Amino acid sequence: MATAGGAKALGMDRLIGSLQTGKRADVITVSMSAARQTPLYDAVSHLVYVTRGDDVRTTIVNGKVLMKDRQVRTLNARGVVADANRLSQRVREAVGRK
């Protein structure tokens, strides 16, 4: 219901809602080997209640691989950190701390 039913309710079931050739999809792969996931009795329950963001290995959005094997492919990590550090001075100034 969360995927096919939601897509149908939005009138978008021809484009999204199931993994089929020609449809848009966002997909992640998740590692289930962390100690917190042992023992694994119910994979769905573990995905919902145990798995954390750092368990995500690969992220694909509308067919584009954004992260593979935990390596972000769409950002320049050094550039992001440099921008954050540069902009932090503006934040300090905005809140009155230099």
C-alpha positions as CSV (number, residue, x, y, z in Angstrom):
1,M,0.0,0.0,0.0
2,A,2.8,2.4,0.7
3,T,4.1,2.2,-2.9
4,A,1.6,0.8,-5.4
5,G,-1.4,2.1,-3.4
6,G,0.1,5.5,-2.9
7,A,1.0,5.8,-6.6
8,K,-2.5,4.8,-7.6
9,A,-4.1,7.3,-5.2
10,L,-2.0,10.0,-6.8
11,G,-2.9,8.9,-10.3
12,M,0.8,8.2,-11.0
13,D,0.7,4.4,-11.0
14,R,1.9,4.3,-14.6
15,L,5.1,6.1,-13.6
16,I,5.8,5.0,-10.0
17,G,4.8,2.5,-7.3
18,S,6.4,-0.7,-8.4
19,L,9.8,-1.9,-9.7
20,Q,9.1,-2.3,-13.4
21,T,10.9,-1.5,-16.6
22,G,10.2,2.1,-17.6
23,K,9.0,3.3,-14.2
24,R,10.8,5.7,-11.9
25,A,12.2,4.2,-8.7
26,D,14.3,5.2,-5.7
27,V,16.1,2.2,-4.3
28,I,18.6,1.6,-1.4
29,T,20.7,-1.4,-0.5
30,V,21.2,-2.0,3.2
31,S,23.8,-4.0,5.1
32,M,22.2,-6.4,7.6
33,S,25.5,-7.5,9.1
34,A,25.9,-5.1,12.0
35,A,26.0,-6.5,15.5
36,R,22.8,-4.7,16.4
37,Q,21.0,-6.7,13.6
38,T,22.0,-10.0,15.1
39,P,20.1,-12.3,15.4
40,L,18.0,-11.6,12.4
41,Y,14.5,-13.1,12.9
42,D,12.5,-10.8,10.7
43,A,14.2,-8.8,7.9
44,V,11.3,-6.3,7.5
45,S,11.1,-5.7,11.2
46,H,14.8,-5.1,11.3
47,L,14.7,-2.7,8.4
48,V,12.0,-0.7,10.3
49,Y,13.1,-0.8,13.9
50,V,16.9,-1.6,13.9
51,T,18.5,-0.4,10.7
52,R,20.1,3.1,10.8
53,G,21.2,5.4,8.1
54,D,24.8,4.3,8.3
55,D,23.7,0.8,7.3
56,V,22.7,2.1,3.8
57,R,25.3,1.0,1.3
58,T,24.0,2.2,-2.0
59,T,21.4,4.8,-3.0
60,I,19.8,5.1,-6.4
61,V,17.3,7.9,-7.2
62,N,15.3,7.7,-10.4
63,G,18.0,5.4,-11.9
64,K,20.9,7.6,-10.9
65,V,23.5,6.1,-8.5
66,L,24.1,8.8,-5.8
67,M,26.1,6.6,-3.4
68,K,27.7,3.2,-4.1
69,D,29.5,1.1,-1.4
70,R,29.1,4.1,1.0
71,Q,31.0,6.4,-1.4
72,V,28.9,9.5,-2.4
73,R,29.3,10.0,-6.1
74,T,27.4,13.2,-6.6
75,L,29.2,15.6,-4.1
76,N,32.7,16.8,-3.7
77,A,33.2,16.0,0.0
78,R,36.1,18.4,0.5
79,G,34.2,21.2,-1.3
80,V,31.1,20.7,1.0
81,V,33.3,20.8,4.1
82,A,35.1,23.9,2.9
83,D,31.8,25.6,2.1
84,A,30.4,24.7,5.5
85,N,33.5,26.1,7.2
86,R,33.4,29.3,5.1
87,L,29.7,29.8,5.8
88,S,30.0,29.1,9.5
89,Q,31.6,32.6,9.9
90,R,28.4,34.2,8.5
91,V,26.4,32.2,11.0
92,R,28.6,33.4,13.9
93,E,28.2,37.0,12.7
94,A,24.4,36.6,12.4
95,V,24.0,35.4,16.0
96,G,26.4,38.0,17.3
97,R,29.4,35.7,18.0
98,K,32.7,36.4,16.2
